[in-house]
Amino acid sequence: MSADKAHRSGLKIIGVTLTPSEGAQIPATTYGLPTTLANRRQVNDFIRQSGIFDSVLDFDAAVVDPAHPDRWAQGLSPSNDNVHPNDQGSQQEADAIDVPALLGVAGCR
């Protein structure tokens, strides 16, 4: 379903950014490859700037290492993974959600 069709149907669209993956330790995946990292940056720029989303959950900004924007901040992803959050990373992502704003966008009460 296109964004326009979803909006005409009364649906709200929430975009969620992709988290870092440089240094990924998952065999037989493309995580961490330069092309994958570049694609992630393009997707995140689109999610943040396109204007088609009614709200954006920026999990990338919540967990990224500001000094190395393709890597997780220290202690937020298992050192043998670098793709998924650990408990602390999950908490950082949860803390980044503006729940009242999200509920307002979703039309929930």
C-alpha positions as CSV (number, residue, x, y, z in Angstrom):
1,M,0.0,0.0,0.0
2,S,1.4,3.4,-0.9
3,A,1.7,6.2,1.7
4,D,-0.9,8.3,-0.1
5,K,-3.4,5.4,-0.1
6,A,-2.7,4.6,3.5
7,H,-3.3,8.3,4.4
8,R,-6.5,8.4,2.4
9,S,-7.6,5.3,4.3
10,G,-7.1,7.2,7.6
11,L,-3.9,5.2,8.5
12,K,-0.9,6.9,10.1
13,I,2.6,5.9,9.0
14,I,5.4,5.6,11.5
15,G,9.0,5.3,10.1
16,V,11.7,3.6,12.1
17,T,15.4,4.2,11.3
18,L,17.8,1.3,10.8
19,T,20.5,0.9,13.5
20,P,24.3,0.6,12.8
21,S,26.0,-2.5,11.6
22,E,29.6,-1.8,11.1
23,G,31.7,-4.5,12.8
24,A,28.9,-7.0,12.6
25,Q,30.0,-10.5,13.6
26,I,27.1,-12.5,12.0
27,P,28.5,-14.9,9.4
28,A,27.0,-15.1,5.9
29,T,25.3,-11.7,6.0
30,T,26.0,-8.4,4.3
31,Y,25.8,-6.4,7.6
32,G,28.9,-4.2,7.9
33,L,29.7,-4.1,4.2
34,P,30.4,-0.6,2.8
35,T,27.4,-0.8,0.4
36,T,25.1,-2.0,3.2
37,L,26.3,0.9,5.4
38,A,25.8,3.4,2.6
39,N,22.3,2.0,1.9
40,R,21.4,2.3,5.6
41,R,22.4,6.0,5.7
42,Q,20.3,6.6,2.6
43,V,17.3,4.8,4.0
44,N,17.6,6.7,7.3
45,D,17.9,10.0,5.5
46,F,14.7,9.2,3.6
47,I,12.9,8.2,6.8
48,R,13.9,11.3,8.6
49,Q,13.5,13.8,5.7
50,S,10.9,12.6,3.2
51,G,7.9,14.0,5.1
52,I,5.7,11.0,4.3
53,F,5.8,9.6,7.8
54,D,3.5,10.9,10.5
55,S,6.1,10.2,13.1
56,V,9.6,8.8,13.1
57,L,11.2,6.6,15.7
58,D,14.9,7.3,15.4
59,F,16.5,4.2,16.9
60,D,19.7,4.9,15.0
61,A,20.2,8.2,16.8
62,A,19.4,6.5,20.1
63,V,22.2,3.9,19.9
64,V,24.8,5.2,17.4
65,D,28.3,6.1,18.5
66,P,28.6,9.9,17.5
67,A,32.3,9.5,16.9
68,H,31.7,6.5,14.5
69,P,28.2,6.9,13.0
70,D,28.1,3.4,11.5
71,R,28.8,1.7,14.8
72,W,26.8,1.1,18.0
73,A,27.7,3.2,21.0
74,Q,29.9,1.2,23.5
75,G,27.9,-1.2,25.6
76,L,24.6,-1.1,23.6
77,S,25.0,-4.2,21.4
78,P,26.6,-7.5,22.2
79,S,30.3,-7.3,21.2
80,N,30.0,-10.5,19.2
81,D,27.0,-9.1,17.2
82,N,27.1,-5.3,16.5
83,V,23.6,-5.5,14.9
84,H,21.1,-6.1,17.6
85,P,20.6,-4.3,20.9
86,N,21.5,-5.8,24.2
87,D,19.3,-5.0,27.3
88,Q,20.9,-1.5,27.7
89,G,20.5,-0.8,23.9
90,S,16.9,-1.8,24.0
91,Q,16.3,0.5,26.9
92,Q,18.0,3.4,25.0
93,E,15.7,2.7,22.1
94,A,12.6,2.6,24.4
95,D,13.7,5.8,26.1
96,A,13.9,7.5,22.7
97,I,10.2,7.0,22.0
98,D,8.0,10.0,22.8
99,V,5.0,7.9,23.9
100,P,2.5,10.7,24.2
101,A,3.4,12.0,20.7
102,L,3.3,8.4,19.3
103,L,-0.1,7.7,20.8
104,G,-1.4,11.0,19.4
105,V,-0.2,10.0,15.9
106,A,-1.6,6.5,16.2
107,G,-4.9,7.8,17.4
108,C,-4.7,5.7,20.6
109,R,-6.0,6.6,24.0
